[in-house]
Amino acid sequence: MFPKQMIETKIPSTTVCLSAVFFAVFTALGPLSAKEPVRTNTLRMDDILRMAWENQVSLQTLKLQLKTTNYDWEKANGAYAWTAEAKGTAKNTTNFNLPQYAIQGTRITDNTLQAGINKKFSTGTSLGIAVIDNRFETNAGKTPNSSGFSSFAQPSYHFATVGINISQDLLKNFFGYQDRLKLATARRSSSIQRLNTLDSLSKSLVNSLIEFWNLSLSEEILETNSSLLGNAKTIRDIYSKKANFGFDTTGDIHQWNSIVLTATSAVKNSELERNKNRRDLLASLGKEPEESFSFLPILIEEKIGLTSNYEEEVLTALEKRYDVRAALLQLKNSEDNYKSADNGLLPKFSVGGTYNFKNYDQQFPQDFYGILGGRFNQNTAEFKLEYPLGNEIAEAEYKKAESEKRQAQLEWTEAQNKVRADLLSKRENLTVSYELFLEAKKNKEESKLFYDKALSAFRNGRGTSVVLRNAMDAYVRSQSSHSQSLITYNIAIVQYEISKGTFFEKYSLDPEQLTLLNTEENQ
C-alpha cells in the first residue's frame, strides 16, 4: 500500500510541475520573434542627399572651392587689363658760376608731370597713351655774368606732349598666337579644377549617403542583437525553471548561460558602433555629437531597369562624367602647349612706333590748347629682333610639351577604356546586388517559416531547444542580412548613376550653378 500511496502522491505533484513549466514555455515563447526598428523619422534618398548637401562640412568646403576654380583664368586674363599710371619729377639744378654755364644757366628748374594708360592685347599688340606736362625755367641771359648772352633769356615755359606708342609682335607670338593659346589653356585649366571639384562633390555626397545608411544599419544590428539577447534570456529562463524542478538532465542551462553572455557582449559592441556612427555623422553635419539623431531610411526596392543600348550609355558617360571631361580638356591643353612651345622656337621680332603731339605756352593748361593740330610733333619707328644663341630653354620646353602631349593622349585613351570598364562593372553590380537582395528577402521569409514551425514543434513537445535556437538565430540574422543587401542595392544604384555621369541630374542637384566661370570647355 505504501508504494501505491507514494505513486498516487507523486503524480499530482509531477503534473503540476510539468503544467507550470509548459505554461511558462507557452507564455514566454510568444514574443520570440525579432523586433522591427521603431524609428518614425523617415528619410528618402533625395531627403538624405539634400540634408548632406546643405549641412555637411566637407561638402560646404568643396562648394567654396568651386567659387575659386577660375583663378587660373582670371590671373591669365588679368594680364590684358588696362593699366593706368601717373608719375612726376621735380628737378632743380644749380651750376657753377663759370663761363661754360652762361648759355645753359646756373639755376634751372625742370619739373615734369605724366599720366597715361597702357594695354596689352591678346593679338600681340601693345598700346600706350601718355600725357606729359614739362615746366622748364632757366636764368640763362638774365645774370650780370651772362650779359653778353641776353638774347638767350626766356620766360618760364610749359611744354605739353601727347604721345601714342604702339608695337606688334611678329614671328614668335605672331599677332598674339602664343597669347591666345595661353588664354585658352588657362580657361581650360580653370574648367579642369572645377570638374575635379564637382567629381569630388559627387563622391563626397555618396559617402554622406553611406554614412547615413551605416547609422541605420548599425541601429538595425543593435536591434537584431538585442532581439537575440532577449530571446536567449527567455529560453535560458525556461531551462532555469526546468532545472529548478529537476527536469534539466542534459545541462542545457549552462549552454544557454553561455549564449546569453555572448549575446550581451554583442549588444554592447553594436551599441558602441551605433553611437560612434551617430557621433561621426553629426560631426560631419556640423552638429553637436551629443545630439540625439535617429531615422528610418526609405530605400528603393524596385528593380532598376538597364538600357539594352550599352553604347548609348557609354556616349552619355563620355559626355557627362566630370573626370572624363577633365581628361579631354587636359588633352587639349597639352596640344596647345605643344603648339606654343613649337612657336617658341622662332626668333622674337616686333615692330613699333611712337607719335608725339607737342605744344608749349607760358601757362598750364594753355600749353595743351590746339596740341592735336599737329603743328609740332615727334615721330619714331623701330624694330627689335631677339634670338638667344643656342636657345636651349625653348628646346627644352618643346621636348617637355611633346612628351606631355603624348602622355595626355595615352591618359585620354585609358580614360575612355576605364569608362567602359566602370560602366560594365556598375551595370553588373546593379544586377547582382538586386538578385542578392531578392535572395536575402526570400531567405528572411523562409527563416520566418522555419522559426514558426520550430516554435510550434517546441510548443507541442516535438522539437528541441537546439532546433529552436538555430531557427531563432537564422530568422533574426536574416533580417540584418536583408537590410544590408537592400542598402548595398541602393548604393549600387547611386554608383551606377555616377558611372553614367547623371547622378546630380537624377536627384535635381545642380552644383555647376555655384561656379563663377561659365565658358565653353572646348575653346
C-alpha positions as CSV (number, residue, x, y, z in Angstrom):
1,M,0.0,0.0,0.0
2,F,2.8,2.4,0.8
3,P,4.3,2.3,-2.6
4,K,1.0,2.8,-4.2
5,Q,0.2,5.7,-2.0
6,M,3.6,7.1,-2.8
7,I,2.9,6.9,-6.5
8,E,-0.5,8.4,-6.1
9,T,1.0,11.2,-4.1
10,K,3.8,12.0,-6.7
11,I,1.6,12.0,-9.8
12,P,-0.3,15.1,-8.9
13,S,3.0,16.9,-8.0
14,T,4.6,15.9,-11.3
15,T,1.6,17.0,-13.3
16,V,1.5,20.3,-11.6
17,C,5.2,20.9,-12.2
18,L,5.0,20.0,-15.9
19,S,2.0,22.2,-16.3
20,A,3.8,25.1,-14.8
21,V,6.9,24.5,-17.0
22,F,4.9,24.3,-20.2
23,F,2.7,27.2,-19.2
24,A,5.9,29.2,-18.8
25,V,7.2,28.0,-22.2
26,F,3.9,28.8,-24.0
27,T,3.7,32.2,-22.3
28,A,7.4,33.1,-22.9
29,L,7.6,31.9,-26.5
30,G,5.0,34.3,-27.8
31,P,7.3,37.3,-28.3
32,L,10.3,35.5,-29.5
33,S,10.2,37.0,-33.0
34,A,12.7,39.7,-33.7
35,K,11.5,43.3,-33.2
36,E,11.4,45.7,-36.1
37,P,13.1,49.1,-35.6
38,V,10.8,51.7,-34.2
39,R,12.0,54.9,-35.9
40,T,9.4,57.4,-37.0
41,N,11.8,59.9,-38.7
42,T,11.7,58.6,-42.2
43,L,14.0,59.9,-44.9
44,R,14.1,59.1,-48.6
45,M,17.3,59.1,-50.6
46,D,16.8,62.6,-52.0
47,D,16.0,63.8,-48.5
48,I,19.3,62.5,-47.2
49,L,21.2,63.9,-50.2
50,R,19.7,67.4,-49.7
51,M,20.4,67.3,-45.9
52,A,24.0,66.4,-46.6
53,W,24.2,69.0,-49.5
54,E,23.0,71.7,-47.1
55,N,24.8,70.8,-43.9
56,Q,27.8,68.5,-44.3
57,V,31.0,70.4,-43.6
58,S,33.2,68.7,-46.3
59,L,30.6,69.5,-48.9
60,Q,30.4,73.1,-47.8
61,T,34.2,73.3,-48.2
62,L,34.1,71.8,-51.7
63,K,31.3,74.3,-52.7
64,L,33.5,77.1,-51.5
65,Q,36.4,75.7,-53.6
66,L,34.1,75.8,-56.6
67,K,34.0,79.5,-56.4
68,T,37.8,79.8,-56.7
69,T,38.3,77.3,-59.5
70,N,38.5,80.2,-62.1
71,Y,41.7,81.5,-60.5
72,D,44.0,80.5,-63.4
73,W,41.7,82.1,-66.0
74,E,41.3,85.3,-64.0
75,K,45.1,85.5,-63.5
76,A,45.9,85.0,-67.2
77,N,43.2,87.3,-68.4
78,G,44.2,90.0,-65.9
79,A,47.4,90.5,-67.9
80,Y,45.3,92.1,-70.6
81,A,43.6,94.7,-68.4
82,W,44.1,98.4,-68.9
83,T,46.8,99.8,-66.7
84,A,46.8,103.5,-65.6
85,E,50.0,105.2,-64.4
86,A,51.0,108.6,-63.2
87,K,54.3,109.9,-62.1
88,G,56.1,113.2,-61.5
89,T,59.6,114.5,-61.1
90,A,60.9,117.8,-59.7
91,K,64.5,118.7,-60.7
92,N,66.3,121.8,-59.6
93,T,69.9,122.4,-60.7
94,T,72.4,125.0,-59.5
95,N,75.5,125.1,-61.7
96,F,78.9,126.6,-61.1
97,N,79.2,130.3,-61.9
98,L,81.6,129.6,-64.7
99,P,81.6,130.8,-68.4
100,Q,80.6,127.4,-69.8
101,Y,77.3,127.7,-68.0
102,A,76.5,131.2,-69.4
103,I,74.2,129.8,-72.1
104,Q,72.8,127.0,-70.1
105,G,72.2,129.0,-66.9
106,T,73.3,128.5,-63.4
107,R,69.8,127.9,-62.0
108,I,67.5,125.5,-63.8
109,T,64.1,124.2,-62.8
110,D,62.8,121.2,-64.8
111,N,59.5,119.7,-63.4
112,T,57.5,117.0,-65.2
113,L,54.0,115.5,-64.6
114,Q,53.0,112.5,-66.6
115,A,49.8,110.3,-66.8
116,G,48.9,107.6,-69.1
117,I,47.2,104.3,-69.8
118,N,48.6,101.1,-71.3
119,K,47.1,97.8,-72.5
120,K,48.4,94.6,-73.9
121,F,46.0,92.8,-76.3
122,S,45.8,89.1,-77.0
123,T,46.6,89.9,-80.6
124,G,50.3,90.6,-79.6
125,T,49.7,94.3,-79.8
126,S,50.8,96.8,-77.1
127,L,49.3,100.2,-76.9
128,G,50.2,103.2,-74.7
129,I,48.9,106.7,-74.4
130,A,50.7,109.3,-72.4
131,V,50.0,113.0,-71.5
132,I,53.1,114.9,-70.3
133,D,53.5,118.5,-69.0
134,N,57.0,119.8,-68.5
135,R,57.8,123.2,-66.9
136,F,61.2,124.5,-67.7
137,E,62.8,127.7,-66.4
138,T,66.4,128.9,-66.5
139,N,68.3,132.1,-65.6
140,A,70.4,132.0,-68.8
141,G,71.0,135.5,-70.1
142,K,69.4,137.0,-67.0
143,T,72.5,137.3,-64.8
144,P,75.3,140.0,-64.9
145,N,77.8,137.4,-65.8
146,S,75.8,136.4,-68.9
147,S,75.0,139.9,-70.1
148,G,76.6,139.1,-73.4
149,F,74.1,136.3,-73.9
150,S,70.9,138.3,-73.1
151,S,69.3,137.0,-76.3
152,F,69.1,133.5,-74.7
153,A,67.0,134.9,-71.9
154,Q,63.4,133.4,-71.9
155,P,60.5,133.2,-69.5
156,S,59.2,130.1,-67.8
157,Y,57.5,127.7,-70.3
158,H,55.2,124.7,-70.1
159,F,55.9,122.1,-72.8
160,A,53.0,119.7,-73.4
161,T,53.2,116.3,-75.0
162,V,50.5,113.8,-76.0
163,G,52.1,110.6,-77.2
164,I,50.8,107.4,-78.6
165,N,53.0,104.3,-78.7
166,I,52.2,101.0,-80.4
167,S,54.1,97.8,-81.0
168,Q,53.2,94.5,-82.7
169,D,54.8,91.0,-82.2
170,L,55.7,89.1,-85.3
171,L,57.3,85.6,-85.9
172,K,57.3,84.4,-82.3
173,N,53.8,85.1,-80.9
174,F,52.7,86.2,-84.4
175,F,49.8,88.5,-83.9
176,G,49.2,87.1,-80.4
177,Y,49.4,83.4,-81.4
178,Q,51.0,82.3,-78.1
179,D,48.9,84.7,-76.0
180,R,45.7,83.2,-77.3
181,L,46.9,79.7,-76.7
182,K,47.9,80.6,-73.2
183,L,44.5,82.2,-72.6
184,A,42.7,79.1,-73.9
185,T,44.9,76.8,-71.7
186,A,44.2,78.9,-68.6
187,R,40.5,78.8,-69.4
188,R,40.6,75.0,-69.6
189,S,42.8,74.7,-66.5
190,S,40.1,76.5,-64.5
191,S,37.5,74.2,-66.0
192,I,39.6,71.2,-65.1
193,Q,39.8,72.4,-61.5
194,R,36.0,72.9,-61.5
195,L,35.3,69.5,-62.9
196,N,37.7,67.8,-60.5
197,T,35.9,69.6,-57.6
198,L,32.5,68.5,-58.9
199,D,33.7,65.0,-59.2
200,S,34.9,65.2,-55.5
201,L,31.5,66.7,-54.6
202,S,29.6,63.7,-56.1
203,K,31.9,61.2,-54.4
204,S,31.5,63.1,-51.1
205,L,27.7,63.0,-51.4
206,V,27.8,59.3,-51.9
207,N,30.0,58.9,-48.8
208,S,27.5,61.0,-46.9
209,L,24.7,58.7,-48.1
210,I,26.7,55.7,-47.0
211,E,27.3,57.4,-43.6
212,F,23.5,57.8,-43.1
213,W,22.8,54.2,-44.2
214,N,25.6,52.9,-42.0
215,L,24.0,54.6,-39.0
216,S,20.7,53.0,-39.9
217,L,22.4,49.6,-40.4
218,S,24.2,49.9,-37.1
219,E,20.8,50.6,-35.4
220,E,19.4,47.6,-37.2
221,I,22.3,45.4,-36.0
222,L,21.7,46.7,-32.4
223,E,18.0,45.8,-32.7
224,T,19.0,42.4,-34.0
225,N,21.5,41.7,-31.3
226,S,19.0,43.0,-28.7
227,S,16.4,40.6,-30.0
228,L,18.9,37.7,-29.9
229,L,19.7,38.6,-26.3
230,G,16.1,38.8,-25.3
231,N,15.3,35.5,-26.9
232,A,18.3,33.8,-25.4
233,K,17.3,35.1,-22.0
234,T,13.8,33.9,-22.4
235,I,14.9,30.3,-23.3
236,R,17.6,30.4,-20.6
237,D,14.9,31.3,-18.0
238,I,12.7,28.4,-19.3
239,Y,15.6,26.0,-18.7
240,S,16.3,27.6,-15.4
241,K,12.7,26.8,-14.3
242,K,13.1,23.2,-15.6
243,A,16.4,22.9,-13.7
244,N,14.7,24.1,-10.5
245,F,12.1,21.3,-11.0
246,G,14.8,18.8,-11.8
247,F,13.9,18.3,-15.5
248,D,17.2,19.6,-17.0
249,T,19.1,16.4,-17.1
250,T,21.2,17.3,-20.1
251,G,22.6,20.5,-18.6
252,D,21.1,22.8,-21.3
253,I,21.0,25.6,-18.7
254,H,24.8,26.1,-18.9
255,Q,24.8,26.2,-22.7
256,W,22.1,28.9,-22.6
257,N,24.0,30.9,-19.9
258,S,27.0,31.0,-22.3
259,I,24.7,32.1,-25.2
260,V,23.3,34.9,-23.1
261,L,26.8,36.1,-22.2
262,T,27.9,36.1,-25.8
263,A,24.7,37.9,-26.9
264,T,25.2,40.5,-24.1
265,S,28.7,41.3,-25.5
266,A,27.3,41.6,-29.0
267,V,24.7,44.1,-27.8
268,K,27.4,46.2,-26.1
269,N,29.7,46.2,-29.1
270,S,26.9,47.0,-31.5
271,E,25.7,49.9,-29.2
272,L,29.3,51.3,-29.2
273,E,29.4,51.1,-33.0
274,R,26.0,52.7,-33.3
275,N,27.0,55.6,-31.0
276,K,30.2,56.1,-32.9
277,N,28.5,56.2,-36.3
278,R,25.9,58.6,-34.9
279,R,28.6,61.0,-33.5
280,D,30.7,60.9,-36.7
281,L,27.6,61.7,-38.8
282,L,26.5,64.5,-36.5
283,A,30.0,66.0,-36.6
284,S,30.2,65.8,-40.4
285,L,26.8,67.6,-40.5
286,G,28.3,70.4,-38.3
287,K,26.1,69.5,-35.3
288,E,27.0,68.7,-31.7
289,P,27.9,65.0,-31.4
290,E,25.8,64.7,-28.2
291,E,22.6,65.3,-30.1
292,S,20.0,62.6,-30.5
293,F,19.5,61.6,-34.1
294,S,17.8,58.5,-35.5
295,F,15.9,57.8,-38.7
296,L,14.4,55.1,-40.8
297,P,15.6,55.2,-44.4
298,I,13.1,54.6,-47.2
299,L,15.1,52.7,-49.7
300,I,14.4,51.6,-53.2
301,E,13.2,48.0,-53.5
302,E,12.1,48.1,-57.1
303,K,14.3,46.8,-59.9
304,I,16.1,49.5,-61.8
305,G,16.0,48.6,-65.5
306,L,19.2,48.7,-67.5
307,T,19.0,50.0,-71.1
308,S,19.8,47.5,-73.7
309,N,21.8,50.1,-75.7
310,Y,25.1,49.9,-73.8
311,E,27.0,52.1,-76.4
312,E,24.5,54.9,-75.9
313,E,25.2,54.8,-72.2
314,V,28.9,54.9,-72.9
315,L,28.5,58.0,-75.1
316,T,26.4,59.6,-72.3
317,A,29.1,58.9,-69.8
318,L,31.8,60.3,-72.0
319,E,29.8,63.4,-72.4
320,K,28.7,64.0,-68.8
321,R,31.2,62.4,-66.5
322,Y,33.4,65.0,-64.8
323,D,36.6,63.0,-64.7
324,V,36.3,62.2,-68.4
325,R,35.6,65.8,-69.4
326,A,38.6,66.9,-67.3
327,A,40.8,64.3,-69.1
328,L,39.6,65.6,-72.5
329,L,40.4,69.2,-71.5
330,Q,43.8,68.1,-70.3
331,L,44.5,66.6,-73.7
332,K,43.5,69.8,-75.5
333,N,45.8,71.8,-73.1
334,S,48.7,69.5,-73.9
335,E,48.1,70.0,-77.6
336,D,48.0,73.8,-77.2
337,N,51.1,73.8,-75.0
338,Y,52.9,71.8,-77.8
339,K,51.9,74.4,-80.4
340,S,53.0,77.2,-78.1
341,A,56.4,75.5,-77.5
342,D,56.8,75.0,-81.2
343,N,56.2,78.7,-81.9
344,G,58.6,79.5,-79.1
345,L,61.5,78.2,-81.2
346,L,61.2,81.2,-83.5
347,P,63.0,84.5,-83.0
348,K,61.2,87.3,-81.2
349,F,60.6,90.1,-83.6
350,S,58.5,93.2,-83.1
351,V,57.9,96.5,-84.9
352,G,56.5,99.6,-83.4
353,G,56.4,103.4,-83.4
354,T,55.6,106.5,-81.4
355,Y,53.8,109.6,-82.5
356,N,54.1,112.6,-80.1
357,F,52.0,115.8,-80.4
358,K,53.8,118.8,-78.9
359,N,53.0,122.4,-77.9
360,Y,54.1,125.0,-75.5
361,D,52.9,128.0,-73.6
362,Q,53.8,130.1,-70.5
363,Q,50.8,128.8,-68.6
364,F,49.2,125.4,-67.8
365,P,46.9,124.1,-69.2
366,Q,47.1,126.5,-72.1
367,D,50.1,124.6,-73.4
368,F,47.7,121.8,-74.4
369,Y,45.4,124.0,-76.4
370,G,45.4,123.0,-80.1
371,I,48.1,120.4,-79.5
372,L,46.4,117.8,-81.7
373,G,46.6,120.1,-84.7
374,G,50.0,118.6,-85.4
375,R,51.9,121.9,-85.6
376,F,54.8,120.4,-83.5
377,N,55.4,116.7,-83.4
378,Q,58.0,114.0,-83.0
379,N,57.7,110.6,-84.7
380,T,59.8,107.5,-84.2
381,A,59.7,104.0,-85.7
382,E,61.7,100.9,-84.5
383,F,62.0,97.2,-84.8
384,K,63.5,94.7,-82.4
385,L,64.9,91.2,-83.1
386,E,65.9,88.8,-80.3
387,Y,67.1,85.3,-80.5
388,P,69.1,83.6,-77.8
389,L,72.2,81.8,-79.1
390,G,71.6,78.1,-78.6
391,N,68.0,78.6,-77.5
392,E,68.3,75.7,-75.0
393,I,65.4,76.9,-72.9
394,A,62.9,76.9,-75.8
395,E,64.2,73.5,-77.0
396,A,63.8,72.0,-73.5
397,E,60.2,73.4,-73.3
398,Y,59.5,71.9,-76.7
399,K,60.6,68.5,-75.7
400,K,58.7,68.7,-72.5
401,A,55.5,69.8,-74.3
402,E,55.9,67.0,-76.8
403,S,56.2,64.4,-74.0
404,E,53.3,65.8,-72.1
405,K,51.1,65.7,-75.2
406,R,51.9,62.0,-75.7
407,Q,51.2,61.3,-72.1
408,A,47.8,63.1,-72.3
409,Q,46.9,61.1,-75.4
410,L,47.6,57.8,-73.5
411,E,45.7,59.0,-70.5
412,W,42.7,60.0,-72.7
413,T,42.7,56.5,-74.3
414,E,42.9,55.0,-70.8
415,A,40.1,57.2,-69.5
416,Q,37.8,56.1,-72.3
417,N,38.6,52.4,-71.6
418,K,38.1,53.0,-67.9
419,V,34.6,54.4,-68.5
420,R,33.7,51.3,-70.4
421,A,35.1,49.0,-67.8
422,D,33.5,51.0,-64.9
423,L,30.1,51.2,-66.6
424,L,30.1,47.4,-67.3
425,S,31.1,46.7,-63.7
426,K,28.4,49.0,-62.3
427,R,25.7,47.5,-64.6
428,E,26.8,44.0,-63.4
429,N,26.9,45.1,-59.8
430,L,23.4,46.6,-60.0
431,T,22.0,43.4,-61.4
432,V,23.8,41.1,-59.0
433,S,23.1,43.3,-55.9
434,Y,19.4,43.2,-56.8
435,E,19.5,39.4,-57.1
436,L,21.2,39.2,-53.8
437,F,18.6,41.4,-52.3
438,L,15.8,39.2,-53.6
439,E,17.7,36.2,-52.2
440,A,18.0,37.9,-48.8
441,K,14.4,38.8,-48.9
442,K,13.4,35.2,-49.7
443,N,15.8,33.9,-47.0
444,K,14.1,36.2,-44.5
445,E,10.7,34.7,-45.5
446,E,12.0,31.1,-45.3
447,S,13.7,31.8,-42.0
448,K,10.4,33.1,-40.6
449,L,8.6,30.0,-41.7
450,F,11.3,27.8,-40.3
451,Y,11.1,29.6,-37.0
452,D,7.3,29.5,-36.8
453,K,7.4,25.7,-37.4
454,A,10.2,25.2,-34.9
455,L,8.3,27.2,-32.3
456,S,5.1,25.2,-33.0
457,A,7.0,21.9,-32.7
458,F,8.7,23.1,-29.4
459,R,5.3,24.0,-28.0
460,N,3.9,20.6,-28.9
461,G,6.9,18.8,-27.3
462,R,8.3,17.5,-30.6
463,G,11.1,20.0,-31.0
464,T,14.4,20.6,-29.2
465,S,15.9,23.7,-27.9
466,V,18.8,23.4,-30.3
467,V,16.5,23.5,-33.3
468,L,14.5,26.4,-31.8
469,R,17.7,28.3,-31.1
470,N,19.0,27.8,-34.6
471,A,15.7,28.8,-36.1
472,M,15.5,31.9,-34.0
473,D,19.1,32.9,-34.8
474,A,18.6,32.3,-38.5
475,Y,15.4,34.4,-38.6
476,V,16.8,37.3,-36.6
477,R,20.1,37.3,-38.6
478,S,18.2,37.1,-41.9
479,Q,16.6,40.4,-41.1
480,S,20.0,42.0,-40.7
481,S,21.2,40.4,-44.0
482,H,18.0,41.7,-45.7
483,S,18.7,45.3,-44.5
484,Q,22.4,45.0,-45.5
485,S,21.5,43.7,-49.0
486,L,18.9,46.5,-49.5
487,I,21.5,49.2,-48.6
488,T,24.0,47.5,-50.9
489,Y,21.5,47.6,-53.7
490,N,20.8,51.2,-53.2
491,I,24.5,52.0,-53.1
492,A,24.8,50.1,-56.4
493,I,22.0,52.4,-57.8
494,V,23.9,55.5,-56.9
495,Q,27.2,54.2,-58.2
496,Y,25.5,53.3,-61.5
497,E,24.2,56.9,-61.9
498,I,27.7,58.2,-61.1
499,S,29.3,55.9,-63.7
500,K,26.9,57.3,-66.3
501,G,27.5,60.9,-65.1
502,T,23.8,61.5,-64.4
503,F,24.0,61.5,-60.5
504,F,23.3,65.2,-59.9
505,E,20.8,65.3,-62.7
506,K,18.8,62.4,-61.3
507,Y,18.4,63.9,-57.9
508,S,17.9,67.5,-59.1
509,L,21.1,68.9,-57.7
510,D,22.9,71.5,-59.8
511,P,26.4,72.2,-58.3
512,E,27.6,73.8,-61.5
513,Q,25.4,76.8,-60.8
514,L,27.8,77.7,-58.0
515,T,30.6,78.3,-60.4
516,L,31.5,81.8,-61.5
517,L,33.1,80.7,-64.7
518,N,30.6,79.8,-67.4
519,T,32.6,79.2,-70.6
520,E,32.7,76.7,-73.3
521,E,35.1,73.9,-72.3
522,N,36.0,73.1,-75.9
523,Q,37.6,76.6,-76.5
